[in-house]
C-alpha cells in the first residue's frame, strides 16, 4: 500500500482532530507517496524497536507515543531522539504516531482495555465536548446531490455509527446580483427568487474550514450562502476513557487478579476498598483527571496509570482507584492496530506484512 493510503485507514478510525491540542500526531517522518510493504507496530520508538525494524526490513513504524513530542531544534547523534531519527532516515523507515486520537477512538486504547477486563455495555466515560458545529448550506434545487456527496466525503454528517446524516428543508431564496457578480442563475441588477434547499449537517469543529472549502468548490453559486453555529452536543463517536459493567459482581481482590492477568502487570497500586465490583471505568495511560468523572458515573473501580499521591485520596470505601501502570494499560491496543491494517490490505487486495513488536518498551520495572 501507499503510505498515504495507510494514513487514511488510520485517520478514518482515529482522526487527528480528536487529539489533544498540544499533542503531536500523524506522519512524523517519511514520504507519504512511498510504497509500504512491511509495517511494525509499537507503543514507543526505542533503539531496540528500530533495530528490530531494520532486521525485519520494515518500511513504516506505527507508534502510540510520538517520537517527536515537540519539534526538534536539531537532529544529531548526541541525544536519544536524534540518534533514533538518524537511524530511521538512514534505513528509510517512516514513522506515524497515533496518540491521544487513538485514546479517543472506538476500538482504541480505552475500549480495548475495557474489553480485556471483560466489561460489557461499554461507552465513553467522557464523550468529546465542544467538538461539533452545525453547518447550514443553501443550495438551489437540483444541486443537492453533489453537495451531499462532498459533505459526506469530507467527514461531515457523522452521528454515532451513522454517516451521511443531514436535514433538508425546501424554501425560497432571494438575491439581486450586482454588476460585479457572475450569477449562475439570474441576471445582474434583477431580483431573483429561487427554490433552494437548506442543508444542515454536524461537522467536527477542527475540520470545518476544510469542509466549507470543499463544498464551495462544487456549489453552483459564485457566492455560497452558509451559516456555522456552535452546538452543545457531545460527540458520541469519540471520547476519553471508557465505562462498562462486569458480567457478574466480583470482590475487589478477585478483580485485581483480573487486571493483572489482562494487562500483564506484575503489581498494581490500589486505594479504596469497595466490597463488590460491578461497574468499572478505565483510562489507559495517565487518567487522573477523570477520577471525578468515574465517581460521578457510578464506577466502583477506576483503572488507570500515573496516579498522583493526592489523587488517591479521592478513593473511598465504595470507590477504588487502581494504578496498573502506563505501559500495562496501553500495550493491549497494538494487536488491534495490526488487525485493522491487515483487514485494510486484504480489502484492497494488496500484499503486505504487519507485525507487533516483540520488544517490551516499558522503561519501568518492579523488583
C-alpha positions in Angstrom: 0.0 0.0 0.0 1.0 3.6 -0.5 1.8 5.3 2.9 -0.9 7.9 2.3 -3.5 5.1 2.0 -2.4 3.6 5.3 -2.7 7.1 6.9 -6.2 7.3 5.5 -7.1 4.0 7.1 -5.7 5.1 10.5 -7.3 8.5 10.4 -10.7 7.2 9.4 -10.5 5.2 12.6 -8.7 7.8 14.8 -9.0 11.2 13.2 -6.2 13.6 14.2 -8.7 16.3 15.0 -9.7 14.3 18.1 -6.2 14.5 19.5 -5.3 16.8 22.5 -4.4 20.2 21.0 -0.9 20.1 22.3 -0.3 16.5 21.1 1.9 15.8 18.0 0.2 13.1 16.0 0.3 11.9 12.3 3.2 11.3 10.0 6.3 12.3 11.8 9.0 11.0 9.5 8.8 9.8 5.9 7.4 10.3 2.4 3.6 9.8 2.2 3.9 8.9 -1.5 6.2 5.9 -0.9 5.0 2.3 -1.2 4.9 0.4 2.1 5.3 -3.4 2.3 6.2 -4.2 5.9 4.8 -2.3 8.9 5.8 -2.6 12.6 3.5 -1.6 15.4 4.9 -0.5 18.8 3.9 1.6 21.8 7.2 3.5 21.7 10.0 4.1 19.2 13.2 3.0 21.0 16.6 1.9 19.9 15.6 -1.7 20.2 12.4 -1.2 18.3 14.3 0.4 15.5 16.9 -2.4 15.4 14.1 -4.9 15.1 12.5 -2.9 12.3 15.8 -2.8 10.5 16.2 -6.6 10.8 12.7 -7.1 9.6 13.2 -4.6 6.7 10.2 -2.6 7.8 9.2 0.5 5.7 7.0 2.0 8.4 6.7 2.1 12.2 3.4 3.0 13.8 3.7 4.1 17.4 1.3 5.2 20.0 3.7 7.5 21.7 5.1 10.1 19.3 8.8 10.0 18.5 8.7 13.8 18.5 6.5 15.2 21.2 7.9 18.7 20.4 9.5 19.8 17.1 13.2 19.1 17.5 15.6 22.1 17.1 18.4 19.7 15.9 18.8 16.1 14.8 22.2 14.8 15.9 23.6 11.6 17.4 24.3 13.4 20.7 20.8 12.7 22.1 18.4 9.8 22.1 15.7 11.2 19.8 18.3 12.5 17.3 20.1 9.2 17.2 16.9 7.2 16.6 15.7 9.7 13.9 19.0 9.5 12.0 18.9 5.7 12.0 15.3 5.7 10.7 16.2 8.2 8.0 19.3 6.1 7.0 17.1 3.0 6.6 14.2 4.9 5.0 11.8 3.8 7.8 8.8 6.2 8.1 7.1 6.9 11.5 3.5 7.6 12.1 2.1 8.4 15.6 -1.5 7.8 16.8 -1.6 9.0 20.4 -4.5 10.9 22.1 -6.6 10.5 19.0 -6.2 6.7 19.4 -7.2 7.1 23.1 -10.4 8.8 21.9 -11.4 6.3 19.2 -13.9 3.4 19.5 -11.7 0.3 19.4 -8.8 2.4 20.6 -6.8 2.3 23.8 -9.6 2.6 26.3 -12.2 0.4 24.7 -9.6 -2.2 24.1 -8.6 -2.1 27.8 -12.3 -2.3 28.8 -12.7 -5.4 26.6 -9.6 -7.1 28.0 -11.1 -6.6 31.5 -14.3 -8.3 30.4 -16.5 -5.2 30.6 -19.9 -5.2 28.8 -22.2 -2.4 27.6 -19.1 -0.2 27.2 -19.4 3.5 26.4 -17.1 6.5 26.6 -16.5 7.8 30.1 -16.4 11.4 28.9 -17.6 11.9 25.3 -15.9 14.8 23.5 -17.5 18.2 24.2 -17.3 21.4 22.2 -16.1 19.4 19.2 -19.0 19.9 16.9 -20.6 22.7 14.9 -23.7 22.9 12.7 -23.1 23.8 9.1 -26.0 25.0 7.1 -25.7 25.5 3.3 -28.3 26.9 1.0 -28.3 25.0 -2.3 -30.5 25.6 -5.4 -32.9 22.8 -6.2 -31.3 20.1 -8.3 -27.8 20.6 -7.0 -28.1 19.0 -3.6 -26.8 15.5 -4.5 -23.3 16.7 -5.3 -23.2 18.9 -2.1 -24.4 15.9 0.0 -21.6 13.7 -1.6 -18.9 16.3 -0.9 -20.1 16.8 2.7 -20.0 13.1 3.3 -16.6 12.6 1.6 -15.1 15.3 3.8 -16.2 14.0 7.2 -19.4 16.0 7.7 -22.7 14.5 8.8 -21.5 11.7 11.1 -23.7 11.0 14.1 -22.5 8.0 16.1 -22.5 4.9 13.9 -24.3 6.7 11.1 -22.7 8.7 8.2 -24.2 11.0 5.5 -26.6 12.4 8.1 -28.3 15.6 7.1 -31.6 17.5 7.3 -33.0 19.2 4.3 -35.7 21.9 4.2 -37.1 23.3 0.9 -37.6 27.1 0.8 -37.3 30.2 -1.3 -34.1 32.2 -1.6 -33.9 35.8 -3.0 -30.9 37.8 -4.3 -30.0 40.6 -6.6 -26.7 40.2 -8.4 -24.6 43.3 -8.6 -22.6 44.4 -11.6 -19.5 42.6 -10.1 -21.3 39.3 -9.7 -21.2 36.3 -12.1 -24.6 34.8 -11.4 -25.2 31.1 -12.2 -28.9 31.9 -12.0 -30.5 35.2 -12.9 -29.2 38.5 -14.3 -27.3 41.4 -12.8 -29.5 44.1 -11.3 -32.6 41.9 -11.2 -34.1 40.5 -8.1 -34.2 36.7 -8.3 -36.5 34.3 -6.5 -35.1 30.7 -6.5 -36.3 27.5 -5.0 -33.5 26.3 -2.7 -32.8 23.6 -0.1 -31.4 24.4 3.4 -29.0 21.5 4.0 -27.9 21.0 7.7 -25.1 18.8 8.9 -23.0 18.5 12.0 -19.2 18.9 11.4 -16.2 18.4 13.7 -15.1 21.9 14.6 -11.5 21.1 13.7 -12.3 20.4 10.1 -15.0 23.0 9.4 -12.7 25.1 7.2 -11.8 22.1 5.0 -15.4 21.1 4.7 -16.6 24.6 3.7 -13.8 24.9 1.1 -14.7 21.5 -0.4 -18.4 22.5 -0.7 -17.6 25.9 -2.1 -15.7 24.2 -5.0 -18.8 22.3 -6.1 -21.5 24.8 -5.2 -23.1 26.4 -8.3 -23.3 29.9 -6.9 -20.2 32.2 -7.1 -21.2 33.4 -3.6 -22.2 30.4 -1.5 -24.6 31.3 1.4 -23.9 29.3 4.5 -24.1 29.5 8.3 -21.9 28.0 11.0 -23.4 27.6 14.6 -21.8 26.3 17.7 -23.7 23.3 19.2 -23.8 21.9 22.8 -24.0 18.3 21.7 -21.3 15.9 22.8 -19.8 13.7 20.1 -20.8 10.1 20.9 -18.3 8.8 18.3 -15.2 9.8 20.3 -14.4 10.4 23.9 -12.0 9.9 26.9 -11.9 6.8 29.0 -14.5 4.1 29.0 -17.0 2.7 31.4 -18.9 -0.6 31.5 -20.0 -3.4 33.7 -18.8 -6.9 34.6 -21.0 -9.9 33.7 -21.3 -10.5 37.4 -20.1 -8.8 40.6 -16.6 -9.6 41.9 -14.7 -8.9 45.0 -12.0 -6.2 44.7 -9.4 -8.9 45.3 -10.7 -11.0 42.5 -10.9 -8.1 40.1 -7.4 -7.1 40.9 -6.3 -10.5 39.7 -8.2 -10.0 36.5 -6.5 -6.6 35.9 -3.0 -8.1 36.5 -3.7 -11.0 34.2 -5.2 -8.9 31.4 -2.6 -6.2 31.4 0.5 -8.3 32.3 1.1 -6.1 35.3 3.3 -7.8 38.0 2.0 -5.3 40.6 -0.8 -2.7 40.9 -1.2 0.2 43.3 -4.7 0.4 44.9 -6.6 2.8 47.1 -10.1 2.4 48.3 -12.0 -0.8 49.3 -15.4 -1.4 47.8 -16.9 -4.7 48.9 -18.0 -5.6 45.4 -17.1 -4.5 41.9 -19.7 -4.3 39.1 -19.2 -1.0 37.3 -15.7 -0.3 36.1 -14.2 2.8 34.5 -10.9 2.8 32.7 -8.4 5.2 31.1 -5.3 3.8 29.6 -2.2 5.8 30.4 -2.4 9.0 32.6 -6.0 9.4 33.6 -6.0 11.1 36.9 -8.1 14.0 35.5 -11.0 11.6 35.0 -11.2 10.3 38.6 -14.1 12.7 39.5 -15.9 11.7 36.3 -15.6 8.0 37.1 -17.0 8.5 40.6 -19.9 10.6 39.3 -20.8 7.9 36.7 -21.1 5.3 39.5 -17.9 3.4 38.9 -16.9 1.0 41.7 -13.3 0.9 40.4 -11.3 3.2 38.1 -8.3 1.6 36.4 -5.7 3.9 35.0 -2.0 4.8 35.5 0.4 7.5 36.7 -1.9 8.4 39.6 -0.6 11.1 41.8 -0.4 10.6 45.6 -3.1 13.1 46.5 -5.4 11.9 43.7 -5.5 8.5 45.5 -7.1 10.4 48.4 -10.3 10.6 46.3 -10.9 6.9 46.8 -13.4 5.7 49.4 -14.9 2.5 50.9 -17.2 2.5 47.8 -14.7 3.6 45.1 -11.3 2.2 44.4 -8.5 3.7 42.2 -6.1 1.2 40.6 -2.8 2.3 39.1 -1.9 -0.6 36.8 0.9 1.1 35.0 1.2 3.2 31.9 2.6 0.6 29.5 0.4 -2.1 31.0 -2.8 -0.2 30.3 -1.9 0.8 26.8 0.0 -2.0 25.1 -3.2 -4.0 24.6 -4.2 -1.8 21.6 -1.2 -2.9 19.5 -2.8 -6.1 18.1 -5.9 -4.1 17.3 -3.9 -1.6 15.2 -2.2 -4.6 13.4 -5.6 -6.3 12.8 -7.1 -3.2 11.2 -4.2 -2.7 8.9 -4.3 -6.4 7.8 -8.0 -6.0 7.1 -7.4 -2.9 5.0 -4.7 -4.7 3.0 -7.0 -7.7 2.4 -9.9 -5.5 1.4 -7.7 -3.6 -1.1 -6.1 -6.9 -2.3 -2.6 -5.6 -1.8 0.4 -7.6 -0.4 2.0 -6.5 2.8 3.0 -7.7 6.3 2.2 -6.2 9.7 4.0 -7.3 12.9 3.6 -6.2 16.5 6.9 -5.6 18.1 8.3 -8.2 20.5 10.2 -5.5 22.3 8.9 -4.6 25.8 9.3 -0.8 25.7 8.2 -0.4 29.3 11.0 1.7 30.9 9.9 0.8 34.5 10.4 -2.5 36.3 9.3 -3.7 39.7 11.7 -5.8 41.8 
